Amino acid sequence: MAEVITVTALNRYVKALLDGNDLLYDLALRGEVANFVRNAKSGHCYFTLRDSQSSVKAVMFRSDAQRLAFRPEEGMRVVVRCRATLYEAGGAFQVYVNAMFPDGIGEAQLALEQLKAQLQAEGLFAPEHKKPLPAYPERIGLVTSRTGAALQDIKNVIGRRWPAVKLLLCPVSVQGFEAAQEVADAIALLDRRGVDEIIVARGGGSREDLWVFNAECIARAAYRCRTPLISAIGHEIDYTILDFVADCRAPTPSAAAELAVPDRAALRRQLWELRENMQQNMQKRREICYNNCKGCAEALVAGLPWRQVRAGEAQLAACRAALRAGSRACWKEKNRQFAHAAALTATLNPYQVLARGYAMVAGPDGTVRQAGQLAAGQTIRLIAAHRRAECLVTAVEETDESTQDI
């Protein structure tokens, strides 16, 4: 009769068998993702890998999931590096995934688009974050392969255009899974070294060869870089995520070198043109001054200024005479108007009338009374030019002008 064992002992034994198999400890497994779930609290990922006939449970712990460069989706084909074992507590056969890669260009492109959308939403592609390139750099940092053609192209172009600049090479691998972190570290290193600008370059290659420059760590290193950064990856038709994050994108490494430094031949031509323009401008100004001086000299010889002065003196004398005549005429007219007004005022003076022998009738209070206001028994005052008399009205009679004595 077989020995009776516990379920725990069985699971532990099977787990030990699986863990002890070197083939199962480091597997490369291809399949489609199904039922992908990321635990919001722990950060662990749980999903199923399947093919047309079978499936297996898979777990990816948070420390490994944080390195994912894309978001796994339902039905996506992937290749995972994992170990196959048994979850002892539940007796479930599953694989523990430590790395995951899209399988095929379709899924890889999907992962790229997902990462691009995420970085764009975070503002890594924002135009306002782009830094201008320096006009006359003194030190340029290069992030590229030491043996690649890109390095020689950049050196040749810069040596021809602006040989005074100093190049600092930070050699890196430009393909392979380890290359992404090397490139990111090189960007950070050159940024700390205080160069004027940085060129990240790689020569042409297949799409898969250039895929490393779509890595998230490179994009974030370029975004954190305080030094203006030029991306020069592949050929003109090749685009990577680094191109969108960089401050400037060049279609080729040679074009990046042309963007990075000025052209001394072009500057020499500009200086020559400036000198020619300055000489022509000075010559024109000298001719203008000479013509003006010549005209002034001829005018002095011809006596034109003195004729103008004499003509001005004559005009001034005429104006002075006209002003004096106008002033006298104005005063004469004003005096006449004043005399007329004074004469008119004098005719209205009641005291002059009194001086001719007339008198005014006033009441006791001195108010002038009209004849119609008189009544018998009133006391009145007669006011003449030089006398005053108080009188008593004994009678008031109406007079008929037709019967008055002359």
MARDRENDO-750465 format. One record per residue: x negated, y, z of N, C-alpha, C, O in turn; residue in three letters. Coordinates in steps of 0.1 Angstrom, whole numbers, plus 5000, padded with zeros to 4 digits. Atoms other than C-alpha are relative to their C-alpha. Layout:
! MARDRENDO-750465
XYZXYZXYZXYZALA/...
This chain:
! MARDRENDO-750465
499249885000500050005000499150125000498150135008MET/500849885001498750354990500150085013501050075020ALA/500149924988497650595017501050124998501150184987GLU/499049895000500350855026499350135003498650145013VAL/500649874997499151215023501050114999502250094995ILE/499149885000500751555027500050074987499150054979THR/500049925012501751785000498850105000498350134989VAL/501149904999499152035012498749934996497949994989THR/501250075004496451765009499949984985498949994979ALA/500050035014497551684974499750134992498850134983LEU/500349875007497552054963498650045002497950094992ASN/501349974998494252104979499049924992498049974987ARG/500850095007492751804962500050044985499050054978TYR/499949965014494051904928499350134997498650154987VAL/500749875001492852264933498549985000497850054992LYS/501550024999489352134942499549944987498549974982ALA/500350065013489351924910499950114989498950114981LEU/500049905010490252224889498950105002498250144992LEU/501149904997487852464906498649944997497750024994ASP/501350065002485052224903499649974985498549934982GLY/500250025014485452194865499450134994500150234993ASN/500649885006482952434848500750054988500850174985ASP/499349955012484952444816501250085003501650174996LEU/498849934997488052564834499750135008500650215011LEU/500349894991486152824855499950134992500250244997TYR/500149885009485453064825500649964987499849914978ASP/499250035012488053024798500250124991500350234997LEU/499549905009488753234767501349944994501349844987ALA/498750055003492453184762500850104991500950224994LEU/499249915009494653314734501549965001501849855003ARG/498650034999498353354736500850134999500350244998GLY/499149885000501353594736500550035014500749945023GLU/499649954987502353804766501549995001502250034992VAL/498650004998505753734781500250035015499450005024ALA/499549974987507553864812498950085008498650045020ASN/501149934993504754114821500650095010501550175007PHE/499549924989505254274855498850055007497949975011VAL/501049944991502954514874500650045013501550125013ARG/499449974987503654524911499650155004498450185005ASN/500349864997503954894920499350025013498550115014ALA/500749984987502754844956498649945000497750015004LYS/501350065000499854604951499150034988497950034989SER/500849985013498854684915499749884993499149884982GLY/500250135007498654314906500949984989502150034989HIS/499250025012499954204872500449855000499549765002CYS/499550145002502053884867500749994987501550074983TYR/499450025013502953744833499849864996499349775004PHE/500150145005503153434812499350014986499650104978THR/500650025013500853334783500649884993500849784999LEU/499350115007502553124757499549994985499050094980ARG/500150025015502152984722501349934995502349945002ASP/498850055006504552804700500649885007501749845005SER/499550124993504752494722499950005015500749935022GLN/500250004986503552574757499950145006499750244999SER/500349874993503152844784499349975013499449865018SER/500750014988501152904815500250135008500150245002VAL/500049884992501553144844498750075001497650005002LYS/501249934999498953414847500150115010501250175012ALA/500149894990497853664874498750084997497750034994VAL/501249915002495553964870500050105012501050185013MET/500049924988494554134902499750154997499250184986PHE/500149855003494454514906498650044996498550134987ARG/501449955004490654554904499749974986499050054979SER/500250035014490754384870501050084991500650124980ASP/499049935008493954544858499750154998500150204988ALA/500349865001492554894864499150024988498950144983GLN/500949985011490054834836500749984986500149994976ARG/499350025013492754764810500050134992500350244997LEU/500049885009492455004780501350014993501550104985ALA/498749995007496054934769501049955009500749895020PHE/498950054992499454844782500649884994501249894983ARG/499450125006500454484776501550014999502250065008PRO/498650005002503854444761500549874996499749784992GLU/499350135003506354164754499649964985499850044976GLU/500350065013505153944725498650044994498350004983GLY/501449965005501654104722499149885001499049815011MET/501050105000498953864712498750055006498250165003ARG/501249954993495953884735499049885001499449765000VAL/501050094996492753704744499650035014499250155016VAL/500349974986492053674781498849915004498649804999VAL/501150084994488953564800500649975014501050065022ARG/499450044988490153364830499449875005498649804999CYS/500350134994489853064853501349935003502249995008ARG/498750084998492452784855499949935014498849875017ALA/500050064987493352674890501449975005502449994997THR/498750034994496252574913500250105011499450125020LEU/499649924988498052814936500549905010501649845010TYR/499950114991497852584966501450015008502049915010GLU/498849984992500752734986501349964992502249904998ALA/498750035008503352694957499849884991500849844985GLY/500250115009501752404938500150044986500449954977GLY/499849965014501852614906498750014993497750074998ALA/501249995009499252574879500050134993501050174987PHE/500049875006498152914867498650044997497649985001GLN/501349955003495253114854499950145006500850225007VAL/500349874995493553414870499250074990498150034987TYR/500649925011492653674844499250115005499650185014VAL/500849894996489753904848499750104989499150204991ASN/500249915012489654064813501049964990501449844988ALA/499050025011492154104785499850094988499550214990MET/500349935012491754214749501149974990501649864989PHE/499050035010494254264721499449904990498249914987PRO/500450105009494053984696500550044986501750034983ASP/499549965013494154104660500150154999500350225009GLY/500049865002494054454645501450065003501450185007ILE/498749944997497854504649500150035014500550145018GLY/499949974986497754464686499050105005499350185014GLU/501049904996494554654689500450144996500250235004ALA/499549875004496054944670501150055009501250165013GLN/499049964990499054934693499450045013499950145019LEU/500749964988496754944723499450144998499450225008ALA/500649875003494955244707501150115001500850215007LEU/498949905000498255424701500550035014500850145018GLU/499549984986499355364737499050095008499450185015GLN/501049924993496055494751500050154995499950245003LEU/500049865005496155794728501250085005501050205009LYS/498949934994499655884739499950035014500350145019ALA/500249974986498755854775499050115002499350205010GLN/501049894998495656074772500550144995500250245001LEU/499449875004497556334752501050055010501050185012GLN/499149964990500256344778499350065012499850155019ALA/500849944989497556414804499250124997498650195005GLU/500749885004496156704784498649994995497950094994GLY/501450025005492856554772499850054986498650084983LEU/500149955014493556664736500350154999500350204988PHE/499449875001494757014745499050104994497850104998ALA/500949915006493257284723499350115009498250155007PRO/500549904990492857534752498849945008498150025015GLU/501150054992490357294768498749994991497649964997HIS/501150005009488057304737499050115003499450235005LYS/501049904998484757484743499350044987499049954979LYS/500749965012483057694716498549955000497949945011PRO/501450045002479657574703499150125001499450234996LEU/500949894999476657794712499450044986499249954977PRO/500549965013475358004683498649974998498249934986ALA/501550035001471657954690499649915011499049955021TYR/500350094989471157644711498449985001497749994991PRO/501450024998467757574726499749855003498649805000GLU/500250144996468257214739501349934996502449975000ARG/498950085005470556954723499849855005498849795003ILE/500150144996471356614739500649914990501749944984GLY/499550105010471856314717500349875007499549825014LEU/499650134995473856004726500249914988501249924981VAL/499950095012473155744700499049885002498249885012THR/500950114999471155434693498650054996498450134987SER/501449955003467355474693499649954986498850024979ARG/500450065013467055254661501050034989500749984978THR/499049985011470155374642499650114990498750194993GLY/500349905011470155574610500550145005500150245000ALA/499449874996472255844628499050095006499050215004ALA/501149924993469255954649499150064990498850184991LEU/500949955010467055994619500750114991500150214988GLN/499349905007469756184600500150135007499950245002ASP/499949884992470256424628498650085001498650205000ILE/501349944999466556484633499650074987499050184987LYS/500449945013465956554596500850134997500250234993ASN/499249885003468856804593499650115010499450225005VAL/500449904990467956984625498650064997498350174999ILE/501449955003464256994616500050094988499150184987GLY/500049915011465157154583500750135003500250234998ARG/499249884998467757404595499550085012499450205011ARG/500349924988466557504630498949925009499349865019TRP/501050094993463257334641499650055014498949975021PRO/500449954987462857554672500849935011500449935023ALA/499250074989465557344691499349885005498549814998VAL/500650124993464457074715501149895001502249925005LYS/499050115000466256734712499749905012498549875014LEU/500150094989466856514743500849884997502049884996LEU/499350125004467756154734500349925012499449895021LEU/499650104989469655934758500549884992501749874988CYS/499650125009469655594739501049915007501049895019PRO/498950084996472655374742500349894990499849914978VAL/499550105010474155064726501350074994502150135001SER/498849935006476855174701501049894995501949934988VAL/499050105002478754844699499949895010498949885017GLN/500050104989479754564722500850055012501050175013GLY/499149964988481854564754499250085010499850165017PHE/500849934990478954704775499750144995499350235003GLU/500449875006478455004751500850115005500350235007ALA/499149894996481455204763499550075013499450195013ALA/500449944988480255254798498650064999498350175005GLN/501349945002476655324786500250144994499650244998GLU/499849875006477955604764500650105010500250225010VAL/499449924990480155744792498950055010498950175013ALA/501049964990477155744816499050104993498550195000ASP/501049925007474855904790500650154998499950245000ALA/499449875001477356194785499950075013499650195014ILE/500149944987477456254822498650045004498450145010ALA/501449974997473656244825499650124993498950214999LEU/500449885008473056494797500750135005500250235005LEU/499349884994475756724812499350055012499350175014ASP/500749964987473856724845498650064996498150145004ARG/501449955003470556794827500150154995499050214993ARG/499949865004471857134815499750034986499150134983GLY/500349975014471557104777501150094995502150125002VAL/499049905005473357354755501149944993502249994993ASP/499050075006475357104736499649854999498449825000GLU/500250145001475756724732500649954987501749994984ILE/499550075012476156514701500149855003499149795006ILE/499850144998477656164704500149954985501149984979VAL/500150045014476755994671499949854998499349785006ALA/500250145005477055654653500250004985501150074980ARG/499850015014476555574617501249924996501949875005GLY/498850075005479155404595500049855004498949805008GLY/499850144997480455054602501449964998502350044994GLY/498650055001483554844602500850065011500350125021SER/499149944990486554944622499849935013499850005024ARG/500350074987485754684648498750055006498650065019GLU/501349954995482154824651500250135007499550165017ASP/499749864995483555174658501050005012501250105018LEU/498950004991486255054682499550035014500450085022TRP/500549974986484055104713500250145004500450185015VAL/499949854998484455484709501550035003501850155004PHE/498749984996488155434716500249975015501449985020ASN/499950044986487355334752500550125008500150245006ALA/499549894991489155534779498950065008498950185011GLU/501049944992486055574800499250114992498750214998CYS/500849905008484255754771500950134999500450245000ILE/499149885001487355984766500050085012499950215012ALA/499949924988487456084802498650065003498650175009ARG/501349944998483656134804499950134991499350234995ALA/500149885009483956374774500950115005500550235004ALA/499149904995486856554790499450075012499550195014TYR/500649944988484956604823498750084996498250165005ARG/501249945004481856724804500150154999501050204992CYS/500049865001481157094809499350064988499450184985ARG/500849965011478757114780500849974987501549874985THR/499350035013480257154744499549874994498349854993PRO/500350135004480356814729500649984985501750024982LEU/499750035014480356714692500149854998499249785002ILE/499850145003481756374681499749984985500250054977SER/500450035014480156224650499949854998498949794999ALA/499950155000481355864647500449964986501549994981ILE/499750065013481255674614500050104988499150194988GLY/499949915012482255844581501250095002501950095012HIS/499049905000484756114572501449945003502250005009GLU/498650064999487755874571500249935014501349895017ILE/499950074988486955724605500450095012499850205013ASP/499649924988488755864636500149915012500549795012TYR/499950074987488355754672500650095011500850215008THR/499449924989489855874705499050115004499450225008ILE/501049904996486556054712500150124991499850234996LEU/499949885009487156274681501150105005500950225004ASP/498949924995490356404697499750075013500150185016PHE/500349944987488856474731498850104999498750205006VAL/501249925002485556624719500450154996501450174991ALA/499749865003485257004715499950024985500550124980ASP/500149995015484356954678499749874994499049785000CYS/500250135007484556664654499350024987499750114979ARG/500849995013482056614626500349874992500349764998ALA/499750135007482756364598498849904999499149784998PRO/501250085001479156234598499050055010499150175014THR/501149954991476056254621499350124993498950225000PRO/500749895007474456484594500850135001500350235003SER/499149884999477456714595500050055014500150175016ALA/500149954986477256724633498850085002498850185009ALA/501249924998473656844631500250144993499750234999ALA/499849875006474757114607500950095008500750215009GLU/499249924991477457224631499350055013499650155018LEU/500649984987475157214661499050124999498850195009ALA/501149905001472457454648500350094988500950054979VAL/499949915012472357764625499049964989498149884992PRO/500950025012470657754591499150124999499550234997ASP/501049895000467457954593499950074986499750194985ARG/500149945013467458004555501250094998501050204992ALA/498849915001471058144556499850135009500150245004ALA/500349884992469958374585499050094994499150214995LEU/501049925007466958484565500750094989500350204987ARG/499349935011469258574536500950125006500950235001ARG/499249904993471558764560499250125004499650235003GLN/500949894995468658964575499650084988499550204989LEU/500449925012467459054540501150084995500950204991TRP/498849925005470959164530500250125009500650235005GLU/499949894990471159374562499050114997499350234998LEU/501149905003467859534554500350084988500150204988ARG/499649935012468959614519501150105002501150214997GLU/498849914997472259754531499550125008500050245005ASN/500549884992470459974557499250094991499450224993MET/500749915008468060104531500950084990500750204989GLN/499049935009470860184507500850105007501050215002GLN/499249904992472860354534499250125003499750235003ASN/500949894997469860564545499850084988499750214989MET/500349925012469160664509501250084996501150204992GLN/498849935003472760764503500250125010500650235006LYS/499949894991472860964535499050114998499250234999ARG/501049905003469561134526500450094988500250214988ARG/499649935012470961224492501150105003501250214998GLU/498949924996474161364508499450135007499950245004ILE/500649894993472061574532499350104991499350224992CYS/500849925009469761694504501050094992500750214990TYR/499149925008472761804482500750115009500950225004ASN/499449904991474361984512499050125002499450235001ASN/501049904997471162164520499750094987499550214988CYS/500249935013470662254483501150104997500850214993LYS/498949915002474062404481500050125009500350235005GLY/500149894990473562604512498950104996499050224998CYS/501149925004470262734499500450094988500150214988ALA/499549925012471762844466501050115004500950224999GLU/499049904996474563014484499350125007499750235006ALA/500749894993472063214506499350094990499350214991LEU/500749925010470063314476501050104992500650214989VAL/499149925007473163434458500750115009501550195004ALA/499449914991474263634489501449985003502250065007GLY/498650044998477563454491500450025015501550075017LEU/499549984986477663454529500250145004501250185011PRO/499849854997477063834531501250064994501950145000TRP/498849955006479763894506501349965007502250035009ARG/498950054992482163684526500150085013501250105018GLN/499949924987481163874558500650144997501450195005VAL/499549865003481764214541501550004997502250085001ARG/498650015003485064094527500849985013501950045014ALA/499350024987486063984562500150125008501150155014GLY/500049884993485064314577501050104994501750175002GLU/499049915007487264504551501449955004502250035008ALA/498750054995490164274560500350045014501450075018GLN/499949974986489564334597500350145002501250185010LEU/499849854999489464714592501550034996502250115002ALA/498649985005492764704572501049955010502050025013ALA/499150054989494364494599500150095012501150115018CYS/500149914989493164734626500850134997501650175006ARG/499349885004494565034607501549985000502350065005ALA/498650035000497864864601500649985014501750015017ALA/499650034987498064764637500250145008501250155015LEU/499949874994497465124649501350084995502050135003ARG/498849935006500065274625501349945005502250015008ALA/498850074995502565014635500350035014501550055018GLY/499849974986501965084671500650145002501550165011SER/499549864999502465464667501550014996502350075002ARG/498649995005505665414647501049935010502149985012ALA/499150074990507065174673500250095012501350095017CYS/499849914988506365414702500950124996501750165005TRP/499149895004507965704682501449965000502350045005LYS/498650055000511065504676500649975014501850005016GLU/499550034986511365394712500250135008501250145015LYS/499849874994510965754724501350064996502050125004ASN/498849945005513665864701501349935006502250005010ARG/498850074995516065594713500250035015501350045020GLN/499949964986515165684749500650145002501550165011PHE/499449864999515966054744501550004997502250075004ALA/498650015003519265974728500849945011501949995015HIS/499350064988520265744757500050095011501150105019ALA/500049904989519266014782501050114998501750155007ALA/499049905003521366274764501449955002502250025007ALA/498650064998524366044763500349985015501450005019LEU/499750024985523965974800500350135006501150145015THR/499849864994523766344808501450054998502050115006ALA/498749965003527066404791501149935009502249995010THR/499050074992528766154813499850035015500549975023LEU/500349964986527366314846501250095005501350204999ASN/498849924995530466444865499550135007500250235006PRO/500449884993528366704884499750114990499850234993TYR/500149895010527566884852501350064996501450184993GLN/498649955002531366914846500350105011500950215009VAL/499749914989531667064881499250134999499750235004LEU/500949885000528867304874500750114990500450234991ALA/499349915009531167464847501250065007502050135000ARG/498949944993533667564874501249915004502249965010GLY/499050104997535767254878499849945014498749965020TYR/500050064987536567074911500749864999501649844992ALA/499450134998537366714921500950005012500650075022MET/499150024989540266614944499749875006499749775000VAL/500450124992539366364971500949995012501350095018ALA/499350024988541166215000499150035012497950065010GLY/500849984988539966255036498849915001497749945007PRO/501150094999537765955032499050024989498049944988ASP/500949975010536066105002500349934987499549944977GLY/499650075012537765884976500750094990501650164994THR/499449925010538566064944501549964997501849844996VAL/498650025002542366104939500450054987499950164982ARG/499449955012544366134908501250095003501750085014GLN/498849914997547166384904501249935004502049985012ALA/498850074997549766124905500049945014501149905019GLY/500150054986548566024940500250115010500350085022GLN/499849894990549166364956501550005005502449974997LEU/498749984994552066424979500050115010498950155015ALA/499949894991553266715000499649965014500049855018ALA/500450024986551766735035498749935001498249915012GLY/501350075000548566555025498950105002498950214997GLN/501249924999545166685035499149954989498849834988THR/500950045011542766685005498850085001498750185008ILE/501349935001539266794998499850044985500049964976ARG/500449955013538267004968498550005000497950075008LEU/501450015001534766924957499550074988499950024977ILE/500649935011532967174935498649984999498049895006ALA/501550035002529367194923499250045012498349975016ALA/500849954989528167394953500950025013500450075023HIS/499249974988531167414977501049885002501349804992ARG/499050094997533667194994501150075009500750155017ARG/499049934992537067295008501149895004501449804996ALA/498950094996539767115028501350084999501450205003GLU/498749935004543367205017501149915005501049795006CYS/498850074997546867115027500950014988501250124984LEU/499150005012549267014999501350045006501949975014VAL/498749954995552467215005501149954990502249934994THR/499050045009554167104973499449944988498249984984ALA/500550075012553666884942501150014990502249974992VAL/499049985010555466984910499549944987498349944984GLU/500350055014555666824875499850124991500650224993GLU/500249895009554367054848500349964986500249844982THR/499750025015555467094812499050074992498950194993ASP/501149945008552567144789500550104990499850194986GLU/499549915011554767314764500450145005500550234998SER/499649874994555767594789498950065008499150165014THR/501149944992552367644805499550134995499550154982GLN/500649885004550867984805498649984995497949905001ASP/501350015005547768034785499250125006498050135004ILE/
